[in-house]
Amino acid sequence: MTALAGKRIVLGVSGGIAAYKAVEVCRRLVEGGAHVVPVLTRGATRFVGRTTFDALASEPVRTSLFDEDDPIPHTTLGQTADCVIVAPATARVIGAYAAGISSDLLTATLIATRAPVVICPAMHTEMWEHPAVIDNIATLVQRGVHIVGPESGRLAGGDEGAGRLSSPADIAAAVVRVLGVGGHRGDMAELSVVVTAGGTREPIDPVRFIGNRSSGKQGYAFADEAASRGAKVTIVTTVDRPAPRGATVEMVDTAEEMAAATARAASAADVVVMAAAVADFRPVDSAEVKLKKRDGVPAIQLEPTVDILASLGATKTAGQILVGFAAETCDVAGNAAAKLNGKSADYIVANDVSADNAGFAHDTNEVLVLASDGRVHPVGLRSKRQVAKAVLDLVVADRRARADIQENS
């Protein structure tokens, strides 16, 4: 592959046991045509030898902020890079980058660059799930940093869990996606994706409404992830948040408005992600003027709102994949399974919104993904963008499997 031809990439390697995999990342980037400049932290040199990178990379290893040939190496590296990757990225490097602390050449380069940055975390599960690391990752995601992984699997010391560095192949592919070069358009290229986001507002009067705590963060994380993978994205939303470049945004308020807008957009969509928290009930009558306290407590009669997910399931086009959500506070798996069976969805993404650091308003989430074929995929606590990635990975794999079956039938 020559997808990265002519691109100058700074490959940062920090001090974790997964540093040995950075050798393969380096090799793949060079084979892709990139000019790779390795920057190793002092900790990294305890796990991998600089001679290996000197032999494989395009330039000798850099390790120090103080260079006789370049008085400001971090600025030179940051300004000339087309992309900066850190693989593996330890908790220390992630924390320093999020806090803007330039304690070595690698962190100084990260702060000194305006090029896209790809962070590939690797650490033990307890560290990955620590609130400080979760907050730091969320901060970097909000700033536009691309996070790849980590995966779940075997860790140092024989432990199993989340925190394993993503494969070198996945890391290299992510760099190609981020740079958008070599004709690579992402694994969702030419797909039309509709995402709903936020919580609907059902008016009681012109001032008050029945609503919920949804911030729209998870829905927009899906929109961002789908767009980064090449999809044409439409967002039907009740909240005004920054949308990915090129996305179509339709603002709505009520469940009825969301149902109409989503139905229109979904009619030609390949994937529909119903991440919005739609109110289950609305007032039968909405007052035309503000209700006054002096008039006493009003009697508000409620009626069910339209079931958007069920409607989408009933009108789903051939080949379309429908992803629904279930925000629960108890019996998450049981309630999600009932919803999956009753809505004709392909996936239900369920979460306990009463859990710590998950659900409404948080930057992180922990979900259980139930598939219509009976598979269950737990997704541990991570950023909402990483949750979106995990779910869309399932969707992409599903579409490929369907295409293979159709081709071989």
Contacts in CASP RR format, 6 or more apart in sequence:
PFRMAT RR
TARGET T0000
AUTHOR 0000-0000-0000
METHOD contacts of the structure
MODEL  1
MTALAGKRIVLGVSGGIAAYKAVEVCRRLVEGGAHVVPVLTRGATRFVGR
TTFDALASEPVRTSLFDEDDPIPHTTLGQTADCVIVAPATARVIGAYAAG
ISSDLLTATLIATRAPVVICPAMHTEMWEHPAVIDNIATLVQRGVHIVGP
ESGRLAGGDEGAGRLSSPADIAAAVVRVLGVGGHRGDMAELSVVVTAGGT
REPIDPVRFIGNRSSGKQGYAFADEAASRGAKVTIVTTVDRPAPRGATVE
MVDTAEEMAAATARAASAADVVVMAAAVADFRPVDSAEVKLKKRDGVPAI
QLEPTVDILASLGATKTAGQILVGFAAETCDVAGNAAAKLNGKSADYIVA
NDVSADNAGFAHDTNEVLVLASDGRVHPVGLRSKRQVAKAVLDLVVADRR
ARADIQENS
1 31 0 8 1.000
1 32 0 8 1.000
2 32 0 8 1.000
2 33 0 8 1.000
2 182 0 8 1.000
3 32 0 8 1.000
3 33 0 8 1.000
3 176 0 8 1.000
3 181 0 8 1.000
3 182 0 8 1.000
3 183 0 8 1.000
3 184 0 8 1.000
4 29 0 8 1.000
4 32 0 8 1.000
4 33 0 8 1.000
4 34 0 8 1.000
4 175 0 8 1.000
4 176 0 8 1.000
4 179 0 8 1.000
4 181 0 8 1.000
4 182 0 8 1.000
5 32 0 8 1.000
5 33 0 8 1.000
5 34 0 8 1.000
5 181 0 8 1.000
5 182 0 8 1.000
6 33 0 8 1.000
6 34 0 8 1.000
6 35 0 8 1.000
7 33 0 8 1.000
7 34 0 8 1.000
7 35 0 8 1.000
7 82 0 8 1.000
7 83 0 8 1.000
7 179 0 8 1.000
7 181 0 8 1.000
8 34 0 8 1.000
8 35 0 8 1.000
8 37 0 8 1.000
8 80 0 8 1.000
8 81 0 8 1.000
8 82 0 8 1.000
9 29 0 8 1.000
9 34 0 8 1.000
9 35 0 8 1.000
9 36 0 8 1.000
9 37 0 8 1.000
9 81 0 8 1.000
9 82 0 8 1.000
9 83 0 8 1.000
9 84 0 8 1.000
9 85 0 8 1.000
9 175 0 8 1.000
10 37 0 8 1.000
10 39 0 8 1.000
10 77 0 8 1.000
10 78 0 8 1.000
10 81 0 8 1.000
10 83 0 8 1.000
10 84 0 8 1.000
10 85 0 8 1.000
10 109 0 8 1.000
10 113 0 8 1.000
11 22 0 8 1.000
11 25 0 8 1.000
11 26 0 8 1.000
11 29 0 8 1.000
11 36 0 8 1.000
11 37 0 8 1.000
11 38 0 8 1.000
11 39 0 8 1.000
11 57 0 8 1.000
11 85 0 8 1.000
11 87 0 8 1.000
12 22 0 8 1.000
12 38 0 8 1.000
12 39 0 8 1.000
12 40 0 8 1.000
12 41 0 8 1.000
12 44 0 8 1.000
12 84 0 8 1.000
12 85 0 8 1.000
12 86 0 8 1.000
12 87 0 8 1.000
12 106 0 8 1.000
13 19 0 8 1.000
13 22 0 8 1.000
13 38 0 8 1.000
13 39 0 8 1.000
13 40 0 8 1.000
13 41 0 8 1.000
13 44 0 8 1.000
13 48 0 8 1.000
13 53 0 8 1.000
13 86 0 8 1.000
13 87 0 8 1.000
13 88 0 8 1.000
14 41 0 8 1.000
14 43 0 8 1.000
14 44 0 8 1.000
14 86 0 8 1.000
14 88 0 8 1.000
14 89 0 8 1.000
14 90 0 8 1.000
14 92 0 8 1.000
14 93 0 8 1.000
14 106 0 8 1.000
15 41 0 8 1.000
15 43 0 8 1.000
15 44 0 8 1.000
15 46 0 8 1.000
15 47 0 8 1.000
15 88 0 8 1.000
15 90 0 8 1.000
16 43 0 8 1.000
16 44 0 8 1.000
16 47 0 8 1.000
16 88 0 8 1.000
16 90 0 8 1.000
16 122 0 8 1.000
16 123 0 8 1.000
17 47 0 8 1.000
17 122 0 8 1.000
17 156 0 8 1.000
18 87 0 8 1.000
18 88 0 8 1.000
18 122 0 8 1.000
18 164 0 8 1.000
18 165 0 8 1.000
19 44 0 8 1.000
19 47 0 8 1.000
19 48 0 8 1.000
19 88 0 8 1.000
20 47 0 8 1.000
20 48 0 8 1.000
21 87 0 8 1.000
21 88 0 8 1.000
21 165 0 8 1.000
21 167 0 8 1.000
21 168 0 8 1.000
22 44 0 8 1.000
22 48 0 8 1.000
22 53 0 8 1.000
22 87 0 8 1.000
22 88 0 8 1.000
23 48 0 8 1.000
23 52 0 8 1.000
23 53 0 8 1.000
23 56 0 8 1.000
24 168 0 8 1.000
25 85 0 8 1.000
25 87 0 8 1.000
25 168 0 8 1.000
25 171 0 8 1.000
25 172 0 8 1.000
26 36 0 8 1.000
26 38 0 8 1.000
26 53 0 8 1.000
26 56 0 8 1.000
26 57 0 8 1.000
27 56 0 8 1.000
27 168 0 8 1.000
28 168 0 8 1.000
28 169 0 8 1.000
28 171 0 8 1.000
28 172 0 8 1.000
29 36 0 8 1.000
29 172 0 8 1.000
29 175 0 8 1.000
30 36 0 8 1.000
30 56 0 8 1.000
30 57 0 8 1.000
30 58 0 8 1.000
32 172 0 8 1.000
34 58 0 8 1.000
35 58 0 8 1.000
35 59 0 8 1.000
36 56 0 8 1.000
36 57 0 8 1.000
36 58 0 8 1.000
36 59 0 8 1.000
37 57 0 8 1.000
37 58 0 8 1.000
37 59 0 8 1.000
37 62 0 8 1.000
37 77 0 8 1.000
37 81 0 8 1.000
38 50 0 8 1.000
38 53 0 8 1.000
38 57 0 8 1.000
38 59 0 8 1.000
38 61 0 8 1.000
38 62 0 8 1.000
39 61 0 8 1.000
39 62 0 8 1.000
39 63 0 8 1.000
39 77 0 8 1.000
39 105 0 8 1.000
39 106 0 8 1.000
39 109 0 8 1.000
40 48 0 8 1.000
40 50 0 8 1.000
40 53 0 8 1.000
40 61 0 8 1.000
40 62 0 8 1.000
40 63 0 8 1.000
40 106 0 8 1.000
41 63 0 8 1.000
41 93 0 8 1.000
41 104 0 8 1.000
41 105 0 8 1.000
41 106 0 8 1.000
42 63 0 8 1.000
42 104 0 8 1.000
45 63 0 8 1.000
50 60 0 8 1.000
50 61 0 8 1.000
50 63 0 8 1.000
53 61 0 8 1.000
54 60 0 8 1.000
54 61 0 8 1.000
62 73 0 8 1.000
62 77 0 8 1.000
62 105 0 8 1.000
63 105 0 8 1.000
64 73 0 8 1.000
64 105 0 8 1.000
65 73 0 8 1.000
65 74 0 8 1.000
65 104 0 8 1.000
65 105 0 8 1.000
65 108 0 8 1.000
67 73 0 8 1.000
70 76 0 8 1.000
73 105 0 8 1.000
73 109 0 8 1.000
74 102 0 8 1.000
74 105 0 8 1.000
74 108 0 8 1.000
74 109 0 8 1.000
74 111 0 8 1.000
74 112 0 8 1.000
75 112 0 8 1.000
77 84 0 8 1.000
77 105 0 8 1.000
77 109 0 8 1.000
77 112 0 8 1.000
77 113 0 8 1.000
78 84 0 8 1.000
78 109 0 8 1.000
78 112 0 8 1.000
78 113 0 8 1.000
78 114 0 8 1.000
78 115 0 8 1.000
79 112 0 8 1.000
79 113 0 8 1.000
79 114 0 8 1.000
81 109 0 8 1.000
81 113 0 8 1.000
81 115 0 8 1.000
82 115 0 8 1.000
82 116 0 8 1.000
82 179 0 8 1.000
83 115 0 8 1.000
83 116 0 8 1.000
83 117 0 8 1.000
83 118 0 8 1.000
83 175 0 8 1.000
83 178 0 8 1.000
83 179 0 8 1.000
84 109 0 8 1.000
84 110 0 8 1.000
84 113 0 8 1.000
84 115 0 8 1.000
84 116 0 8 1.000
84 117 0 8 1.000
84 118 0 8 1.000
85 117 0 8 1.000
85 118 0 8 1.000
85 119 0 8 1.000
85 120 0 8 1.000
85 171 0 8 1.000
85 175 0 8 1.000
86 93 0 8 1.000
86 97 0 8 1.000
86 106 0 8 1.000
86 110 0 8 1.000
86 117 0 8 1.000
86 118 0 8 1.000
86 119 0 8 1.000
86 120 0 8 1.000
87 118 0 8 1.000
87 120 0 8 1.000
87 122 0 8 1.000
87 148 0 8 1.000
87 165 0 8 1.000
87 166 0 8 1.000
87 171 0 8 1.000
88 120 0 8 1.000
88 121 0 8 1.000
88 122 0 8 1.000
88 123 0 8 1.000
88 165 0 8 1.000
89 119 0 8 1.000
89 120 0 8 1.000
89 121 0 8 1.000
89 122 0 8 1.000
90 121 0 8 1.000
90 122 0 8 1.000
90 123 0 8 1.000
91 121 0 8 1.000
91 123 0 8 1.000
91 127 0 8 1.000
91 128 0 8 1.000
91 130 0 8 1.000
91 132 0 8 1.000
91 133 0 8 1.000
93 106 0 8 1.000
93 107 0 8 1.000
94 119 0 8 1.000
94 121 0 8 1.000
94 133 0 8 1.000
94 136 0 8 1.000
94 137 0 8 1.000
94 140 0 8 1.000
95 101 0 8 1.000
95 132 0 8 1.000
95 133 0 8 1.000
95 136 0 8 1.000
96 102 0 8 1.000
96 103 0 8 1.000
96 107 0 8 1.000
97 107 0 8 1.000
97 110 0 8 1.000
97 111 0 8 1.000
97 119 0 8 1.000
97 136 0 8 1.000
97 140 0 8 1.000
97 145 0 8 1.000
98 135 0 8 1.000
98 136 0 8 1.000
98 137 0 8 1.000
98 139 0 8 1.000
98 140 0 8 1.000
99 136 0 8 1.000
100 107 0 8 1.000
100 111 0 8 1.000
101 107 0 8 1.000
102 108 0 8 1.000
102 111 0 8 1.000
102 112 0 8 1.000
110 117 0 8 1.000
116 146 0 8 1.000
116 178 0 8 1.000
116 179 0 8 1.000
117 145 0 8 1.000
117 146 0 8 1.000
118 145 0 8 1.000
118 146 0 8 1.000
118 147 0 8 1.000
118 148 0 8 1.000
118 171 0 8 1.000
118 174 0 8 1.000
118 175 0 8 1.000
118 178 0 8 1.000
119 140 0 8 1.000
119 145 0 8 1.000
119 146 0 8 1.000
119 147 0 8 1.000
119 148 0 8 1.000
120 147 0 8 1.000
120 148 0 8 1.000
120 149 0 8 1.000
120 150 0 8 1.000
120 165 0 8 1.000
120 166 0 8 1.000
120 171 0 8 1.000
121 128 0 8 1.000
121 133 0 8 1.000
121 137 0 8 1.000
121 147 0 8 1.000
121 149 0 8 1.000
121 150 0 8 1.000
121 163 0 8 1.000
121 165 0 8 1.000
122 150 0 8 1.000
122 163 0 8 1.000
122 164 0 8 1.000
122 165 0 8 1.000
123 133 0 8 1.000
123 150 0 8 1.000
123 163 0 8 1.000
124 155 0 8 1.000
124 156 0 8 1.000
124 159 0 8 1.000
124 163 0 8 1.000
125 155 0 8 1.000
125 159 0 8 1.000
125 161 0 8 1.000
125 162 0 8 1.000
125 163 0 8 1.000
127 133 0 8 1.000
128 150 0 8 1.000
128 162 0 8 1.000
128 163 0 8 1.000
128 382 0 8 1.000
129 162 0 8 1.000
129 381 0 8 1.000
131 357 0 8 1.000
134 357 0 8 1.000
134 363 0 8 1.000
134 364 0 8 1.000
134 381 0 8 1.000
134 382 0 8 1.000
134 383 0 8 1.000
135 363 0 8 1.000
137 147 0 8 1.000
137 382 0 8 1.000
137 383 0 8 1.000
137 386 0 8 1.000
138 363 0 8 1.000
138 364 0 8 1.000
138 383 0 8 1.000
140 147 0 8 1.000
141 147 0 8 1.000
141 363 0 8 1.000
141 383 0 8 1.000
141 385 0 8 1.000
142 363 0 8 1.000
146 174 0 8 1.000
146 178 0 8 1.000
146 228 0 8 1.000
147 383 0 8 1.000
147 385 0 8 1.000
147 386 0 8 1.000
148 166 0 8 1.000
148 170 0 8 1.000
148 171 0 8 1.000
148 174 0 8 1.000
149 163 0 8 1.000
149 165 0 8 1.000
149 166 0 8 1.000
149 170 0 8 1.000
149 386 0 8 1.000
149 389 0 8 1.000
150 162 0 8 1.000
150 163 0 8 1.000
150 164 0 8 1.000
150 165 0 8 1.000
150 166 0 8 1.000
151 162 0 8 1.000
151 163 0 8 1.000
151 164 0 8 1.000
151 165 0 8 1.000
151 166 0 8 1.000
151 167 0 8 1.000
152 160 0 8 1.000
152 161 0 8 1.000
152 162 0 8 1.000
152 163 0 8 1.000
152 164 0 8 1.000
153 160 0 8 1.000
153 161 0 8 1.000
153 162 0 8 1.000
153 163 0 8 1.000
153 164 0 8 1.000
154 160 0 8 1.000
154 164 0 8 1.000
155 161 0 8 1.000
155 163 0 8 1.000
155 164 0 8 1.000
162 380 0 8 1.000
162 382 0 8 1.000
166 174 0 8 1.000
176 182 0 8 1.000
176 184 0 8 1.000
177 184 0 8 1.000
177 186 0 8 1.000
177 228 0 8 1.000
177 229 0 8 1.000
178 228 0 8 1.000
185 230 0 8 1.000
186 229 0 8 1.000
186 230 0 8 1.000
187 229 0 8 1.000
187 396 0 8 1.000
188 226 0 8 1.000
188 229 0 8 1.000
188 230 0 8 1.000
188 231 0 8 1.000
188 271 0 8 1.000
188 392 0 8 1.000
188 396 0 8 1.000
189 229 0 8 1.000
189 230 0 8 1.000
189 231 0 8 1.000
190 230 0 8 1.000
190 232 0 8 1.000
191 226 0 8 1.000
191 230 0 8 1.000
191 231 0 8 1.000
191 232 0 8 1.000
191 270 0 8 1.000
191 271 0 8 1.000
192 231 0 8 1.000
192 232 0 8 1.000
192 234 0 8 1.000
192 268 0 8 1.000
192 269 0 8 1.000
192 270 0 8 1.000
192 271 0 8 1.000
193 222 0 8 1.000
193 223 0 8 1.000
193 226 0 8 1.000
193 231 0 8 1.000
193 232 0 8 1.000
193 233 0 8 1.000
193 234 0 8 1.000
193 269 0 8 1.000
193 270 0 8 1.000
193 271 0 8 1.000
193 272 0 8 1.000
193 273 0 8 1.000
194 233 0 8 1.000
194 234 0 8 1.000
194 235 0 8 1.000
194 236 0 8 1.000
194 262 0 8 1.000
194 265 0 8 1.000
194 266 0 8 1.000
194 269 0 8 1.000
194 271 0 8 1.000
194 272 0 8 1.000
194 273 0 8 1.000
195 219 0 8 1.000
195 220 0 8 1.000
195 222 0 8 1.000
195 223 0 8 1.000
195 226 0 8 1.000
195 233 0 8 1.000
195 234 0 8 1.000
195 235 0 8 1.000
195 236 0 8 1.000
195 272 0 8 1.000
195 273 0 8 1.000
195 275 0 8 1.000
196 219 0 8 1.000
196 235 0 8 1.000
196 236 0 8 1.000
196 237 0 8 1.000
196 258 0 8 1.000
196 262 0 8 1.000
196 273 0 8 1.000
196 274 0 8 1.000
196 275 0 8 1.000
196 276 0 8 1.000
196 278 0 8 1.000
196 308 0 8 1.000
197 214 0 8 1.000
197 216 0 8 1.000
197 218 0 8 1.000
197 219 0 8 1.000
197 220 0 8 1.000
197 222 0 8 1.000
197 223 0 8 1.000
197 235 0 8 1.000
197 236 0 8 1.000
197 237 0 8 1.000
197 238 0 8 1.000
197 239 0 8 1.000
197 241 0 8 1.000
197 275 0 8 1.000
197 276 0 8 1.000
198 214 0 8 1.000
198 215 0 8 1.000
198 216 0 8 1.000
198 219 0 8 1.000
198 237 0 8 1.000
198 238 0 8 1.000
198 239 0 8 1.000
198 275 0 8 1.000
198 276 0 8 1.000
198 277 0 8 1.000
199 211 0 8 1.000
199 212 0 8 1.000
199 214 0 8 1.000
199 216 0 8 1.000
199 238 0 8 1.000
199 239 0 8 1.000
199 276 0 8 1.000
199 277 0 8 1.000
199 278 0 8 1.000
199 279 0 8 1.000
200 211 0 8 1.000
200 212 0 8 1.000
200 238 0 8 1.000
200 252 0 8 1.000
200 253 0 8 1.000
200 254 0 8 1.000
200 255 0 8 1.000
200 257 0 8 1.000
200 258 0 8 1.000
200 276 0 8 1.000
200 277 0 8 1.000
200 278 0 8 1.000
200 279 0 8 1.000
200 305 0 8 1.000
201 209 0 8 1.000
201 210 0 8 1.000
201 211 0 8 1.000
201 238 0 8 1.000
201 253 0 8 1.000
201 254 0 8 1.000
201 279 0 8 1.000
202 209 0 8 1.000
202 210 0 8 1.000
202 211 0 8 1.000
202 254 0 8 1.000
202 255 0 8 1.000
202 279 0 8 1.000
202 281 0 8 1.000
202 282 0 8 1.000
202 283 0 8 1.000
202 305 0 8 1.000
203 209 0 8 1.000
203 253 0 8 1.000
203 254 0 8 1.000
203 283 0 8 1.000
203 286 0 8 1.000
204 210 0 8 1.000
204 283 0 8 1.000
204 286 0 8 1.000
204 287 0 8 1.000
204 291 0 8 1.000
204 298 0 8 1.000
204 300 0 8 1.000
205 286 0 8 1.000
205 287 0 8 1.000
205 288 0 8 1.000
205 289 0 8 1.000
205 290 0 8 1.000
205 291 0 8 1.000
206 287 0 8 1.000
206 288 0 8 1.000
206 289 0 8 1.000
206 290 0 8 1.000
207 290 0 8 1.000
208 290 0 8 1.000
208 291 0 8 1.000
210 279 0 8 1.000
210 281 0 8 1.000
210 282 0 8 1.000
210 283 0 8 1.000
210 302 0 8 1.000
211 279 0 8 1.000
212 277 0 8 1.000
212 279 0 8 1.000
212 360 0 8 1.000
213 277 0 8 1.000
213 353 0 8 1.000
213 360 0 8 1.000
213 361 0 8 1.000
214 238 0 8 1.000
214 239 0 8 1.000
214 276 0 8 1.000
214 277 0 8 1.000
214 327 0 8 1.000
214 360 0 8 1.000
215 239 0 8 1.000
215 360 0 8 1.000
215 361 0 8 1.000
216 237 0 8 1.000
216 238 0 8 1.000
216 239 0 8 1.000
216 241 0 8 1.000
216 275 0 8 1.000
216 276 0 8 1.000
217 241 0 8 1.000
217 361 0 8 1.000
217 362 0 8 1.000
217 363 0 8 1.000
217 384 0 8 1.000
218 275 0 8 1.000
218 325 0 8 1.000
218 359 0 8 1.000
218 365 0 8 1.000
218 384 0 8 1.000
218 387 0 8 1.000
218 388 0 8 1.000
219 235 0 8 1.000
219 237 0 8 1.000
219 273 0 8 1.000
219 275 0 8 1.000
219 276 0 8 1.000
219 384 0 8 1.000
219 388 0 8 1.000
220 235 0 8 1.000
220 237 0 8 1.000
220 241 0 8 1.000
220 242 0 8 1.000
220 243 0 8 1.000
221 383 0 8 1.000
221 384 0 8 1.000
221 385 0 8 1.000
221 387 0 8 1.000
221 388 0 8 1.000
222 273 0 8 1.000
222 275 0 8 1.000
222 388 0 8 1.000
222 391 0 8 1.000
222 392 0 8 1.000
223 233 0 8 1.000
223 235 0 8 1.000
223 243 0 8 1.000
223 244 0 8 1.000
223 247 0 8 1.000
224 244 0 8 1.000
224 385 0 8 1.000
224 388 0 8 1.000
225 385 0 8 1.000
225 388 0 8 1.000
225 389 0 8 1.000
225 392 0 8 1.000
226 233 0 8 1.000
226 271 0 8 1.000
226 273 0 8 1.000
226 388 0 8 1.000
226 392 0 8 1.000
227 233 0 8 1.000
227 244 0 8 1.000
227 245 0 8 1.000
227 246 0 8 1.000
227 247 0 8 1.000
228 244 0 8 1.000
229 392 0 8 1.000
229 396 0 8 1.000
231 271 0 8 1.000
233 243 0 8 1.000
233 244 0 8 1.000
233 246 0 8 1.000
233 247 0 8 1.000
233 248 0 8 1.000
234 247 0 8 1.000
234 248 0 8 1.000
234 249 0 8 1.000
234 250 0 8 1.000
234 265 0 8 1.000
234 269 0 8 1.000
235 243 0 8 1.000
235 247 0 8 1.000
235 248 0 8 1.000
235 249 0 8 1.000
235 250 0 8 1.000
236 250 0 8 1.000
236 252 0 8 1.000
236 258 0 8 1.000
236 261 0 8 1.000
236 262 0 8 1.000
236 265 0 8 1.000
236 276 0 8 1.000
237 249 0 8 1.000
237 250 0 8 1.000
237 251 0 8 1.000
237 252 0 8 1.000
237 276 0 8 1.000
238 251 0 8 1.000
238 252 0 8 1.000
238 253 0 8 1.000
238 258 0 8 1.000
238 276 0 8 1.000
240 251 0 8 1.000
243 249 0 8 1.000
248 265 0 8 1.000
250 261 0 8 1.000
250 265 0 8 1.000
252 258 0 8 1.000
252 261 0 8 1.000
254 282 0 8 1.000
254 305 0 8 1.000
255 278 0 8 1.000
255 279 0 8 1.000
255 282 0 8 1.000
255 305 0 8 1.000
255 306 0 8 1.000
255 308 0 8 1.000
256 305 0 8 1.000
256 306 0 8 1.000
258 276 0 8 1.000
258 278 0 8 1.000
258 308 0 8 1.000
259 306 0 8 1.000
259 308 0 8 1.000
259 311 0 8 1.000
262 272 0 8 1.000
262 274 0 8 1.000
262 308 0 8 1.000
262 312 0 8 1.000
263 311 0 8 1.000
263 312 0 8 1.000
263 315 0 8 1.000
266 272 0 8 1.000
266 312 0 8 1.000
266 315 0 8 1.000
266 320 0 8 1.000
267 315 0 8 1.000
267 317 0 8 1.000
269 320 0 8 1.000
270 319 0 8 1.000
270 320 0 8 1.000
270 321 0 8 1.000
270 399 0 8 1.000
271 320 0 8 1.000
271 321 0 8 1.000
271 323 0 8 1.000
271 395 0 8 1.000
272 312 0 8 1.000
272 320 0 8 1.000
272 321 0 8 1.000
272 322 0 8 1.000
272 323 0 8 1.000
273 323 0 8 1.000
273 324 0 8 1.000
273 391 0 8 1.000
274 308 0 8 1.000
274 309 0 8 1.000
274 312 0 8 1.000
274 322 0 8 1.000
274 323 0 8 1.000
274 324 0 8 1.000
274 325 0 8 1.000
274 345 0 8 1.000
275 323 0 8 1.000
275 324 0 8 1.000
275 325 0 8 1.000
275 349 0 8 1.000
276 325 0 8 1.000
277 325 0 8 1.000
277 327 0 8 1.000
277 360 0 8 1.000
278 305 0 8 1.000
278 308 0 8 1.000
279 305 0 8 1.000
280 304 0 8 1.000
280 305 0 8 1.000
281 302 0 8 1.000
281 303 0 8 1.000
281 304 0 8 1.000
281 305 0 8 1.000
282 302 0 8 1.000
282 303 0 8 1.000
282 304 0 8 1.000
282 305 0 8 1.000
283 300 0 8 1.000
283 301 0 8 1.000
283 302 0 8 1.000
283 303 0 8 1.000
284 301 0 8 1.000
284 302 0 8 1.000
284 303 0 8 1.000
285 301 0 8 1.000
287 298 0 8 1.000
291 298 0 8 1.000
307 343 0 8 1.000
309 322 0 8 1.000
309 324 0 8 1.000
309 339 0 8 1.000
309 343 0 8 1.000
309 345 0 8 1.000
310 342 0 8 1.000
310 343 0 8 1.000
310 344 0 8 1.000
312 322 0 8 1.000
313 322 0 8 1.000
313 343 0 8 1.000
313 344 0 8 1.000
313 345 0 8 1.000
314 344 0 8 1.000
316 322 0 8 1.000
316 344 0 8 1.000
319 402 0 8 1.000
321 346 0 8 1.000
321 347 0 8 1.000
321 395 0 8 1.000
321 398 0 8 1.000
321 399 0 8 1.000
322 343 0 8 1.000
322 344 0 8 1.000
322 345 0 8 1.000
322 346 0 8 1.000
322 347 0 8 1.000
323 345 0 8 1.000
323 346 0 8 1.000
323 347 0 8 1.000
323 348 0 8 1.000
323 349 0 8 1.000
323 391 0 8 1.000
323 395 0 8 1.000
324 339 0 8 1.000
324 343 0 8 1.000
324 345 0 8 1.000
324 347 0 8 1.000
324 348 0 8 1.000
324 349 0 8 1.000
325 348 0 8 1.000
325 349 0 8 1.000
325 350 0 8 1.000
325 351 0 8 1.000
326 332 0 8 1.000
326 335 0 8 1.000
326 336 0 8 1.000
326 339 0 8 1.000
326 348 0 8 1.000
326 349 0 8 1.000
326 350 0 8 1.000
326 351 0 8 1.000
327 350 0 8 1.000
327 351 0 8 1.000
327 353 0 8 1.000
327 359 0 8 1.000
327 360 0 8 1.000
328 335 0 8 1.000
328 336 0 8 1.000
328 350 0 8 1.000
328 351 0 8 1.000
328 352 0 8 1.000
328 353 0 8 1.000
329 352 0 8 1.000
329 353 0 8 1.000
329 354 0 8 1.000
330 352 0 8 1.000
332 350 0 8 1.000
332 351 0 8 1.000
332 352 0 8 1.000
332 368 0 8 1.000
333 350 0 8 1.000
333 368 0 8 1.000
333 370 0 8 1.000
333 376 0 8 1.000
335 350 0 8 1.000
336 348 0 8 1.000
336 350 0 8 1.000
336 368 0 8 1.000
336 370 0 8 1.000
337 348 0 8 1.000
337 370 0 8 1.000
339 345 0 8 1.000
339 348 0 8 1.000
339 350 0 8 1.000
340 347 0 8 1.000
340 348 0 8 1.000
340 370 0 8 1.000
340 372 0 8 1.000
345 372 0 8 1.000
346 371 0 8 1.000
346 372 0 8 1.000
346 398 0 8 1.000
347 369 0 8 1.000
347 370 0 8 1.000
347 371 0 8 1.000
347 372 0 8 1.000
347 391 0 8 1.000
347 394 0 8 1.000
347 395 0 8 1.000
348 369 0 8 1.000
348 370 0 8 1.000
349 367 0 8 1.000
349 368 0 8 1.000
349 369 0 8 1.000
349 387 0 8 1.000
349 391 0 8 1.000
350 367 0 8 1.000
350 368 0 8 1.000
350 369 0 8 1.000
350 370 0 8 1.000
351 358 0 8 1.000
351 359 0 8 1.000
351 365 0 8 1.000
351 366 0 8 1.000
351 367 0 8 1.000
351 368 0 8 1.000
352 358 0 8 1.000
352 359 0 8 1.000
352 366 0 8 1.000
353 359 0 8 1.000
353 360 0 8 1.000
355 366 0 8 1.000
357 364 0 8 1.000
357 366 0 8 1.000
357 381 0 8 1.000
358 364 0 8 1.000
358 365 0 8 1.000
358 366 0 8 1.000
358 367 0 8 1.000
358 381 0 8 1.000
359 365 0 8 1.000
362 384 0 8 1.000
363 383 0 8 1.000
363 384 0 8 1.000
364 381 0 8 1.000
364 382 0 8 1.000
364 383 0 8 1.000
364 384 0 8 1.000
365 381 0 8 1.000
365 382 0 8 1.000
365 383 0 8 1.000
365 384 0 8 1.000
365 387 0 8 1.000
366 379 0 8 1.000
366 380 0 8 1.000
366 381 0 8 1.000
366 382 0 8 1.000
366 387 0 8 1.000
367 378 0 8 1.000
367 379 0 8 1.000
367 380 0 8 1.000
367 387 0 8 1.000
367 391 0 8 1.000
368 376 0 8 1.000
368 377 0 8 1.000
368 378 0 8 1.000
368 379 0 8 1.000
369 376 0 8 1.000
369 377 0 8 1.000
369 378 0 8 1.000
369 379 0 8 1.000
369 390 0 8 1.000
369 391 0 8 1.000
369 394 0 8 1.000
370 376 0 8 1.000
370 377 0 8 1.000
371 377 0 8 1.000
371 394 0 8 1.000
371 398 0 8 1.000
377 390 0 8 1.000
377 394 0 8 1.000
379 387 0 8 1.000
379 390 0 8 1.000
379 391 0 8 1.000
382 390 0 8 1.000
END
